[in-house]
Amino acid sequence: MDPSERLTKTKSRPPIPADPERRILITGGAGFLGVNAAVHLIKEGWFVTLLDNLSRPGTERNLKWLITRYPNRTSFIKEDVRNASALPEHVRGQDAILHLAGQVAVTTSLVDPGTDFDVNARGTLNMLEAVRLHNHDAPFLFASTNKVYGKLDENNSACKETQPIDFHSPYGCSKGAADQYVRDYARCFHMNTVVLRQSCIYGAHQYGTEDQGWVAHFVHSILNERPLTIYGDGTQVRDLLDARDLSALYAIAIDKIGITRGEIYNVGGGAENQRNLLEVIDQIGELTGRKPQFSHSDWREGDQKFYVSDITKANNDLGWTPQIPFERGLRELISWAESVN
């Protein structure tokens, strides 16, 4: 029996190591962001506990990779953030909480708004309450989304945290509600909560679908010569951030909780890493030596034609700025994808 099979058979937390290292709980920890964050934090000396229901394709593969690589620095809990009664025992004793678990696709939210709400809004409230009652002072980082700003106008300017929120789609509503709960728990309950409104994140361990994780979806599809569907005209712009840069920000935000407590940060690749979809497709084709095949379909509900994060606040407060240019990150994503395809 391999380690992932052994660990997924129990919902109880494995014994905590005896040494006094810092411990962090990552919800959605077997997902793409969770695995990247775990690797970064392990290298910084943390012991990482992953909590995940393993519902997303690729999570079991990610989990096996991580616990095989770092068997003495990780533990795993198969659990769902919708199960409120199970969460207190898992947040106790943790030095920080990184809440990444969520329903991640606008399209899925349009098909099943109820589940989208239960996972994103109710699941986040469940986590907040577990931490409030059982580990009040632990830093609590929440992965929010640029979708809380709605469709935006088309002035092609970078989005600041002062931009009014305007939820569009059930996904935008559920993540936006969670975003505001996390922020307000710092004000009303004096908790150490931080909101990170993330833009387009890409990198290794991302399997991607056309609904979410589109850079990786493009890479896997082109490598396997599967035709792509482009929703809209393909000129929609995003700022692209490598997951390793995001993971570094997670660590900084925890270490500087005295500064970040109660704050909201827009997090993305910034203006230097903005690309439109057609540009990314062309780059993947050049780097893989394949000719991408794609067709166009109607614009999707709530899609932003232009979104680039203004990351000035994160830079001013925390000294953080992306270190991995998109060209390098894309090459390395392709290299990883070729190794697993």
Backbone torsions as a table, in degrees:
resi	resn	phi	psi	omega
1	MET	NA	127.7	-179.3
2	ASP	-80.2	164.6	-173.4
3	PRO	-57.8	-37.8	-177.9
4	SER	-66.1	-37.6	178.3
5	GLU	-65.3	-39.4	-179.9
6	ARG	-64.7	-42.9	-174.6
7	LEU	-77.4	-26.7	-178.2
8	THR	-80.0	-3.1	-178.7
9	LYS	-88.3	-2.7	-179.2
10	THR	-129.9	145.5	175.3
11	LYS	-100.9	-6.3	179.9
12	SER	-84.1	151.9	-177.9
13	ARG	-76.8	131.9	176.0
14	PRO	-61.8	160.9	-179.0
15	PRO	-55.8	138.5	177.2
16	ILE	-75.8	134.8	179.9
17	PRO	-58.8	154.6	-176.1
18	ALA	-77.1	-24.5	-176.2
19	ASP	-74.1	157.1	-168.4
20	PRO	-87.4	27.6	-178.5
21	GLU	-65.6	159.8	176.7
22	ARG	-72.7	145.0	-176.7
23	ARG	-122.0	137.2	178.9
24	ILE	-130.7	139.4	173.5
25	LEU	-100.8	126.2	177.2
26	ILE	-114.2	110.9	173.8
27	THR	-79.2	146.5	-170.6
28	GLY	66.1	27.6	-170.0
29	GLY	-69.0	-18.4	178.0
30	ALA	-92.6	-0.1	175.7
31	GLY	-78.0	177.6	-177.4
32	PHE	-57.6	-49.9	179.2
33	LEU	-67.4	-39.8	-178.2
34	GLY	-61.5	-43.5	-179.2
35	VAL	-66.7	-42.6	178.1
36	ASN	-63.7	-42.5	178.1
37	ALA	-63.7	-41.7	-179.6
38	ALA	-60.1	-45.1	179.8
39	VAL	-60.2	-46.1	-179.6
40	HIS	-61.7	-45.6	-176.8
41	LEU	-69.8	-37.1	176.6
42	ILE	-60.5	-42.1	178.9
43	LYS	-65.6	-22.2	176.8
44	GLU	-92.2	6.2	173.6
45	GLY	100.5	5.9	-179.8
46	TRP	-82.7	152.7	165.0
47	PHE	-99.3	126.9	-170.3
48	VAL	-110.7	127.6	171.1
49	THR	-108.0	123.2	-179.8
50	LEU	-98.0	129.9	174.4
51	LEU	-118.1	123.2	-175.2
52	ASP	-158.5	145.3	175.3
53	ASN	-91.6	-0.3	176.0
54	LEU	58.7	32.3	-178.0
55	SER	-83.9	-22.0	-175.8
56	ARG	-88.8	135.9	177.4
57	PRO	-55.8	135.7	179.4
58	GLY	98.2	-15.9	-176.2
59	THR	-68.7	-39.0	179.3
60	GLU	-65.4	-36.6	177.7
61	ARG	-66.2	-43.5	177.1
62	ASN	-61.8	-43.5	-178.8
63	LEU	-61.6	-46.3	180.0
64	LYS	-59.8	-43.1	179.9
65	TRP	-61.0	-45.6	-174.5
66	LEU	-68.7	-47.1	-175.2
67	ILE	-76.1	-20.6	172.7
68	THR	-73.4	-37.1	-178.7
69	ARG	-77.2	-35.9	-176.6
70	TYR	-130.3	61.7	-173.4
71	PRO	-64.3	-24.9	-177.6
72	ASN	-99.2	3.9	-177.4
73	ARG	-120.6	3.6	-176.6
74	THR	-136.5	152.7	165.7
75	SER	-138.3	163.5	-174.4
76	PHE	-134.1	139.0	175.9
77	ILE	-125.1	120.8	174.2
78	LYS	-86.4	105.5	-175.7
79	GLU	-156.1	165.2	-177.3
80	ASP	-121.3	134.0	-178.5
81	VAL	-67.3	-12.5	174.5
82	ARG	-74.3	-16.0	-179.2
83	ASN	-90.3	81.6	-170.8
84	ALA	-59.3	-37.8	-174.7
85	SER	-67.6	-20.2	-177.9
86	ALA	-87.3	-14.5	-169.3
87	LEU	-77.6	-34.8	-176.6
88	PRO	-54.0	-42.7	-177.2
89	GLU	-66.2	-23.8	-177.8
90	HIS	-88.0	-23.3	177.9
91	VAL	-87.5	-21.6	179.6
92	ARG	-62.1	137.6	174.8
93	GLY	80.7	-2.6	178.3
94	GLN	-83.8	143.9	178.5
95	ASP	-87.6	-12.7	176.0
96	ALA	-164.0	157.2	177.6
97	ILE	-125.7	128.1	173.8
98	LEU	-115.2	108.5	-173.1
99	HIS	-97.6	99.6	-178.9
100	LEU	-110.4	-13.0	-175.9
101	ALA	-62.5	138.8	178.6
102	GLY	178.4	163.4	167.2
103	GLN	-84.0	126.2	-161.4
104	VAL	-111.4	1.3	-172.0
105	ALA	-121.7	131.6	174.3
106	VAL	-58.4	-44.5	-176.4
107	THR	-61.2	-41.5	178.3
108	THR	-64.3	-38.4	179.9
109	SER	-64.6	-31.4	178.9
110	LEU	-72.2	-29.4	178.6
111	VAL	-80.0	-38.8	-174.8
112	ASP	-139.6	76.7	-178.4
113	PRO	-62.1	-30.5	-177.9
114	GLY	-64.4	-48.7	178.6
115	THR	-65.3	-39.9	177.0
116	ASP	-56.0	-45.7	178.3
117	PHE	-63.9	-46.9	-176.3
118	ASP	-59.5	-40.3	-177.8
119	VAL	-76.2	-51.1	-170.9
120	ASN	-80.9	-49.2	-177.4
121	ALA	-83.3	-58.0	-179.0
122	ARG	-65.5	-39.7	179.6
123	GLY	-62.5	-39.1	177.8
124	THR	-68.1	-41.6	176.9
125	LEU	-61.9	-39.7	176.0
126	ASN	-57.8	-44.2	179.0
127	MET	-65.2	-44.2	179.2
128	LEU	-59.7	-44.4	-179.2
129	GLU	-66.6	-40.0	177.7
130	ALA	-60.6	-43.5	179.9
131	VAL	-71.0	-41.6	179.9
132	ARG	-57.8	-41.5	-174.6
133	LEU	-88.2	-22.5	-170.7
134	HIS	-127.5	-6.5	177.9
135	ASN	-161.9	57.3	-165.0
136	HIS	-54.4	-39.3	-170.7
137	ASP	-91.6	-1.3	-178.8
138	ALA	-67.2	134.4	171.7
139	PRO	-56.1	136.0	-177.2
140	PHE	-128.0	106.5	179.9
141	LEU	-99.8	134.1	-179.1
142	PHE	-119.2	129.4	176.4
143	ALA	-84.7	96.1	175.3
144	SER	-90.5	-162.4	-170.6
145	THR	-147.0	154.4	174.2
146	ASN	-67.7	-13.0	-179.9
147	LYS	-66.2	-14.3	177.5
148	VAL	-66.5	-15.9	180.0
149	TYR	-88.3	-2.5	179.2
150	GLY	74.6	-157.7	-174.7
151	LYS	-75.4	-24.8	-178.3
152	LEU	65.5	165.4	173.9
153	ASP	-87.1	-176.9	-174.9
154	GLU	-110.5	46.6	179.2
155	ASN	-87.8	0.4	174.7
156	ASN	54.6	39.1	175.7
157	SER	-112.3	151.6	-179.4
158	ALA	-65.1	143.0	-173.5
159	CYS	-89.5	123.2	177.1
160	LYS	-93.9	163.9	177.7
161	GLU	-64.6	-19.3	178.9
162	THR	-80.0	-7.7	175.8
163	GLN	-59.2	129.0	179.0
164	PRO	-60.0	140.0	176.1
165	ILE	-77.8	148.1	-174.7
166	ASP	-156.5	80.8	-172.5
167	PHE	-60.0	134.2	179.7
168	HIS	-138.0	120.7	-175.9
169	SER	93.0	152.6	175.4
170	PRO	-56.0	-36.8	177.2
171	TYR	-61.2	-46.8	177.4
172	GLY	-59.3	-38.8	179.5
173	CYS	-67.7	-44.9	-176.9
174	SER	-69.0	-43.2	177.3
175	LYS	-69.2	-37.1	178.8
176	GLY	-65.6	-40.3	176.3
177	ALA	-61.9	-44.7	178.5
178	ALA	-62.0	-44.1	177.8
179	ASP	-52.7	-47.6	-177.3
180	GLN	-72.8	-34.5	173.8
181	TYR	-61.2	-45.8	-178.6
182	VAL	-61.5	-44.7	178.1
183	ARG	-61.5	-44.5	-174.0
184	ASP	-72.1	-25.6	178.2
185	TYR	-67.0	-24.3	172.6
186	ALA	-70.3	-36.7	-177.8
187	ARG	-78.6	-48.7	-172.8
188	CYS	-83.6	-33.6	-175.3
189	PHE	-115.7	4.3	175.4
190	HIS	57.2	38.4	176.9
191	MET	-89.7	162.6	-178.0
192	ASN	-92.8	66.3	-176.1
193	THR	-102.2	148.1	-179.0
194	VAL	-138.5	137.3	178.0
195	VAL	-109.9	128.0	176.8
196	LEU	-117.7	109.2	-179.6
197	ARG	-87.9	99.5	-168.8
198	GLN	-89.9	144.1	177.0
199	SER	-95.0	-137.9	-174.4
200	CYS	-87.2	110.1	-178.6
201	ILE	-104.7	138.9	-179.5
202	TYR	-140.7	166.1	175.4
203	GLY	151.1	-177.0	179.8
204	ALA	-60.7	152.1	-179.3
205	HIS	74.5	12.0	175.6
206	GLN	-102.6	119.6	179.9
207	TYR	-92.6	-33.1	167.8
208	GLY	68.2	148.1	172.1
209	THR	-135.6	173.9	178.5
210	GLU	-70.1	-12.6	179.4
211	ASP	-92.1	-22.2	-176.8
212	GLN	-162.9	140.7	-176.9
213	GLY	75.6	49.1	-167.7
214	TRP	-69.2	-30.6	179.2
215	VAL	-63.6	-47.8	178.0
216	ALA	-65.3	-37.8	177.4
217	HIS	-60.0	-42.8	177.2
218	PHE	-61.4	-44.8	-177.6
219	VAL	-62.3	-51.9	-178.3
220	HIS	-62.0	-40.6	-178.6
221	SER	-65.8	-44.8	-178.8
222	ILE	-67.5	-39.9	177.5
223	LEU	-61.4	-34.1	-178.1
224	ASN	-98.5	10.9	176.5
225	GLU	54.9	40.1	173.9
226	ARG	-96.4	135.8	-179.8
227	PRO	-68.6	145.5	179.6
228	LEU	-101.7	152.0	169.3
229	THR	-111.0	125.0	177.3
230	ILE	-102.4	119.9	-179.7
231	TYR	-89.1	120.5	-171.1
232	GLY	91.3	-161.6	-175.4
233	ASP	-92.1	-2.0	177.4
234	GLY	85.4	-0.2	-179.5
235	THR	-95.5	3.5	177.7
236	GLN	-63.3	139.0	-170.9
237	VAL	-109.2	138.6	173.0
238	ARG	-135.6	153.6	171.1
239	ASP	-95.9	128.6	-167.8
240	LEU	-104.9	128.5	-175.5
241	LEU	-124.9	126.9	176.0
242	ASP	-68.4	137.3	-176.9
243	ALA	-60.0	-25.2	178.7
244	ARG	-70.1	-35.8	174.7
245	ASP	-67.1	-40.4	177.2
246	LEU	-63.2	-41.5	179.5
247	SER	-61.2	-38.6	176.3
248	ALA	-62.1	-38.7	178.1
249	LEU	-65.8	-39.9	176.4
250	TYR	-54.1	-48.5	-178.0
251	ALA	-63.0	-42.5	179.8
252	ILE	-64.8	-42.9	-178.6
253	ALA	-62.0	-35.0	176.3
254	ILE	-70.5	-48.5	-177.6
255	ASP	-63.3	-28.9	-178.5
256	LYS	-109.9	41.3	-175.3
257	ILE	-61.7	-25.4	175.9
258	GLY	-62.7	-27.2	176.6
259	ILE	-91.3	-41.5	-170.6
260	THR	-84.6	-16.8	-177.1
261	ARG	-52.6	124.8	177.4
262	GLY	78.2	4.0	-175.4
263	GLU	-97.2	160.7	174.1
264	ILE	-119.9	133.8	179.2
265	TYR	-127.8	131.7	167.6
266	ASN	-80.5	131.1	-171.0
267	VAL	-131.9	117.1	176.7
268	GLY	-163.3	-170.6	-179.1
269	GLY	-75.9	-13.7	-179.6
270	GLY	75.9	179.7	-173.3
271	ALA	-59.4	-33.9	-177.1
272	GLU	-67.6	-21.2	-177.3
273	ASN	-114.3	26.1	177.5
274	GLN	-85.1	138.1	179.1
275	ARG	-146.3	154.7	169.0
276	ASN	-97.1	168.4	-172.7
277	LEU	-61.6	-41.7	-177.9
278	LEU	-65.7	-35.6	176.1
279	GLU	-62.9	-41.5	-179.8
280	VAL	-65.9	-42.5	177.8
281	ILE	-59.2	-44.8	179.1
282	ASP	-61.3	-42.5	-179.8
283	GLN	-63.9	-41.6	179.3
284	ILE	-63.9	-41.8	177.9
285	GLY	-59.6	-44.1	179.3
286	GLU	-64.0	-42.6	-175.9
287	LEU	-74.4	-27.1	-178.7
288	THR	-97.8	-12.8	-176.2
289	GLY	70.6	22.4	178.8
290	ARG	-115.9	155.9	178.5
291	LYS	-99.0	108.9	-178.2
292	PRO	-63.7	140.1	175.8
293	GLN	-111.9	126.9	179.5
294	PHE	-152.8	158.2	174.9
295	SER	-132.0	167.3	-177.8
296	HIS	-106.6	149.9	173.8
297	SER	-137.2	179.5	-176.0
298	ASP	-64.3	154.9	172.8
299	TRP	-58.0	145.9	178.4
300	ARG	-93.4	152.5	-177.5
301	GLU	-58.1	130.1	174.9
302	GLY	80.2	2.8	-177.1
303	ASP	-69.8	134.5	178.2
304	GLN	-89.0	128.3	179.1
305	LYS	-74.0	-26.8	178.6
306	PHE	-146.4	121.5	171.7
307	TYR	-142.8	118.3	173.1
308	VAL	-132.9	131.1	-178.5
309	SER	-77.7	135.8	165.7
310	ASP	-86.4	109.8	-173.9
311	ILE	-101.6	20.5	-178.7
312	THR	-60.1	-41.2	-176.4
313	LYS	-63.6	-44.5	178.6
314	ALA	-62.8	-36.2	178.2
315	ASN	-70.0	-44.2	-178.6
316	ASN	-67.3	-44.1	-176.3
317	ASP	-76.9	-37.9	-166.9
318	LEU	-122.0	-6.6	-177.8
319	GLY	70.4	22.0	-177.0
320	TRP	-97.4	136.7	170.5
321	THR	-151.8	148.5	-179.5
322	PRO	-58.7	138.1	-179.8
323	GLN	-106.0	-15.0	-174.0
324	ILE	-109.2	106.8	178.1
325	PRO	-65.0	152.1	-173.5
326	PHE	-58.3	-38.1	-178.6
327	GLU	-58.7	-44.3	178.2
328	ARG	-67.9	-46.5	-179.1
329	GLY	-60.4	-40.4	179.2
330	LEU	-65.6	-42.6	177.2
331	ARG	-57.9	-42.8	-177.4
332	GLU	-73.2	-32.9	173.4
333	LEU	-63.4	-44.0	178.3
334	ILE	-61.0	-43.7	178.9
335	SER	-59.7	-43.5	178.0
336	TRP	-64.7	-46.0	-177.9
337	ALA	-60.8	-38.0	178.0
338	GLU	-64.0	-29.9	-178.8
339	SER	-76.2	-20.0	-176.6
340	VAL	-110.7	-12.6	-179.6
341	ASN	-77.1	NA	NA
